[in-house]
């Protein structure tokens, strides 16, 4: 069977060959409607731009792009360390970018197209659109050289590293229950993220197993920042029947929660017990030392980089490999036993 040419794609899409080239090589230079037409033609004709794939393999830069949503967040420091150490062991350099919202795909395309980097690690739950992944697959004639950190199994269609967030929420709930708490609150993570749902479901499962009724007013917004934590503290303060414990979206939010309570002369865990999430470097030295769920951030970074190198070096890997790492609870001073 004759392999489709770029002219075949152009005719099928009803555009010029130059437009097809732009849609593949500089997708930001064509309209969304035109790009969709070209992608549909590529799919229908099973077109592969083989020369591009060959050139990509030849033009090694020994550099990897790391995409993060908030480069100043302390959570990323250990992730970066794991990525960096694994990359250096294989003589790869790291380029870090902090794109504006909506610019992630354009940055990835630009770096891969110009061979500035050999692959990409996407942090913080960024999701590349399915259409972009399909196009990358065709251009590079194989699995796109992109890996990510996922928030739940099946969320990303690229090789990814994850933890079991539902189990993490369950561990937090079980610990509070074992410490005698029955009125337990949860400050959710950000909207529209699988991690928000998974951690809440884990906590709810622990409560249900213990025969503790779920109270809607005990589940409120918290986010992943100290600002969100302070807002959660205001929600807690507004309740007439206040919970004796709260599970926050992450350590930064937990610290914001504790800080806000201190403005009202309330201390933790005397007024309320608090559990965070992540076990960032400040958690142990914070006052009070923060009880939290530890996720192995440095190892997550190392595993993500290892997955990417396997793809770049064309070692034997599954089409969509997933690495799941364990979590555990770290008890410290912010949770008190009651009853």
N, C-alpha and C positions, 0 to 999 in steps of 0.2 A: 504494500500500500504506500502510495506516494505521500511523503511528509508535507503538511501544509506549509505554505510560504507566507511571508508578511503580506504579499499581494492578495492571497486567498482570504486572509483575515480582513483586509481592507474592503474587499468586495462584499464579504459576508456582512460586515458592519455598516456598509454604505458610506464609508469615509475614505480619505486618501491614505496612502501608505505612510506619508509623513505624520498624519494624525495618529495612526497606530503606533508609530515609533514614539511620538510624544506621550501617548497614553501609557506606554510601557516604561519609558525612561524618565519622563518628567510628568507624572500624573497630575501634578498641581497646575500644569499649564493648559489643561483641557477642562471642559465643563464636566460636571458629575454625570450628566446624561450621556455624553460622548464616551466617557470612560466606561460606563456600564455597558454600552454597545460593544466596545472593543473587548471587554472582559467576557461578554456572552459569546462573541465570535471565537475567541481563544478557547473557551470551554468547548464549544460545539465542534471545532476543528482539531482539538487536541494539539494546538500549536505550542511548540517549545522553541524559544529563542536560544538555540544551542550555543551560538557564538558568545552570547552574553554570559552564559553559564561557564564556558571555557575561560573567558577572560577573567571572570570573577575568581575562579580557582587559581589562576596564574598570578593575579595581582594581590598577593598577600601583603597586608600592612602590619601584621602581628600586633594589631590593636583591636580592642573591644569597646563598644559603646555601652555605657550603663545609663539607663533612663530612670530618673527618680522624680516624684512629684513635689517633694519638699526636702531639698538637699540639706537644709539647716536642721531638720528633725534629728534628735539624738538617736532615735531608733535605727537610723541608717548606718551609724558609725561601725557597728559590728558586722552588718551585712557587707559593707564596703571592704572591711578588713578580710573577711573570708574570700570575697571575690579577688581582691588584690593579691593575697598570698597564693591562691591557686593559679592566678594568671602569671605571676612572676616566676613560679616554678616551671612554667612552660614557655617562658620568655615572651609573654604578651604584655603590652601596656594597656592601661585603662583610660578611657575618655569618659568623663561624667557630664551629663546634661540635665538641666532642670527646665523642661519645656513649659511654655504657657499652655493653658487648657486648650485642647483641640489641635495642637501642633505636633503631637507625638508621631503620628504616621508620617508626616512630611519630613521630620528630622530623620526618622529611620530610613526612609526611602533615599534621602539625600546622601546619607553616609554610606549606605550599601551600594548605591548606584555609582558613586565616585570612587569606590574602593578605599575610602578613608578608614574604614574598619572592616574586620572580617566577620563580625557577628554582633549581636545585641542581647543584653540582659535587661529586661523590663521589670522594675520593682514597683511595689505599692499597688498591686492590683490593676495596673493599666491593662486594658484589653485592646488588641489590634483588631480592627474590623475583619470579618470573615472574607470580604471581597479583597481586602489588601493582602491577606494571607494567601488566598488563591492565586493572586497575581504574582506574588513573590515566589510561590512554589513553581509557577510556570517559567518565570524568568531564570531562576536558579536551578531548574530541572531537578528538584528534590526538596527535602524538608527545608524550609526557610531557616537561615542561621540565626534564629531568635529563640530565646528561652525566657521564662518569666517566673515570678512568684505568684502562685494562685491562692485564692481564698477558699476554694473547695474543689473537690475532684470533679472534673468535667467542665469547670468554668472556663478554662482557657483551651484553645485548640492548638497550642504550641507546647513543646516539652516544658515541664514546669516542676517546681518544688513547692511543697505545701506541708501544713500541719493539719491535724484534725481539730478544727475550731469547735465543733459540737462537743467533743470529749473535753476540751479545755473548759468550756462553760460548765459542763457537768462536774468536773473536778473542783471548780470554784464553789459551786452550789453544795457539793458534798462536804467540803471543808467547813463551810459556814454552819451547815446543819449539825455536823459532828461537834462544833463548838457551842451548840445549844441554841442557835438562832432559828427562829420560826417566821419572823417578819423580815423578809429579804427583798431588797430592791435591786434593780439593774439599770444602769445608765447605758443606753444603746450606743453602738458605734455609728459611723456616718450612714446617711440614707443610701439606699440602692446598692448596698454592698452585701455579698453573700455572707461575709464574716459577721455582720450585724445579726442576721437571722440565725446563723449556726450557733453562735455563742449564747444567744438568748434561748434557743431551743435546748441546748445542753443544760442550762440552768433550770429551765422549766421541767426537764426530765428528772433532775435531781429532786426538785420540790415535789413533783407528782409521786415519785417513788416513796418519798417520806410522808406522804399523806398530807402535804401542806397545800392549801388552796392557793391558786394563783390570783393575785389582786392586780387588776389592770393599772390602778393608780401608782403601783410600785415600779412600773416600767416606764421610764421617761428618757428624754434626749440627753446625751452626754458627749458624743463625738470622740475625737482622738486628740484633742488639744486641751491645754489648761483652761482656756476660755470655756470650752464645752463642759469641763469639770466644774467650773464655778457656776455655770448655769444649772447643772445637775444638783449642786448644793442648794441653790435657791428653790428648786423643785422639791427637794427633800424637806427643807425648812417650812415650806408652805403646807405640808401635810399635817393634819390634826393627829392622826395615829401614825407616828413616824416609824419607819423600819429600823431595826436594830443593826442592820448590816446592809452593805451595798457592794455590788460587783460592777466596777467601772470598765469602760471600753478599752482603756489602756493605762499604763502607768502615768503618763502625762496628765490624762484626765483625772486620775485618782489624786494626783498631787494638787491639781487645781481645785478639786472638791475639798480636800483637807485644808488648803490655804484659805478658801472662802469661809469655811466654818470658823476658822480661827478669828476672823473679823468680828464674829458674834460671841467670842469668848468660849467657843466649844472646841474640845480637843478630841482627837482620835487616839485610841479606841474607846475613850470614856463615853462620848456621846453617841458614837456609831462606829461599827467596825467596817473597814474598807479593804477590798481586794482589787489589785490592778491587773495588768496584763502586759507581757513582753519581758519583764525583768531587765529593764535598762540599767546602765551602769550606776545611775543615781539612786535606784530603788533601795539598795542596801544601806546607803549613807543618809538617806532622807530621814527626817524626824517627824513621826516615828518611822522606823525602818519598815518598808512596804511589803506586806504579804502580796504575792503576785503569782501569775502563771508564767513559767519560764518557757520561752520558745528559743530554740538553738539558732540564734541569728547568724553567728559567724559560720556555723556549719551549713545553714541554708544558703548563704552566699557562696561558700566553697562548692556545694553540690550543684548550684545553678551554673557556676563557671565550668565545672567538670562536664555537665551535660552539653554546654555550648561547645567546648573543645572537642568532645566526641563527634559532634556534627561537623564542625569545621574540618577536622582531620579525617573525616569519613570513616571513623571507627564504627563497628557494628552497634547500632542502637535501634530501638523500636521506633516506629513511625511517630509516636507521641508518648515518649517515656515520661513517667511521673515518679517522683521521689517523695515519699511521705516520711517526715521526721517526727519523733516523739516529743511530747510536752510533759511537764510535771509542775506540781504546785510547790512554791517555796514559802513556807510559813515564817513570818517575822513578827513584828510588833504591832501591826495596824489592825489585827483581829484579836478580840478578847473573848474568852469563854464566859458564857452567861448561864444563869439558871442553876 
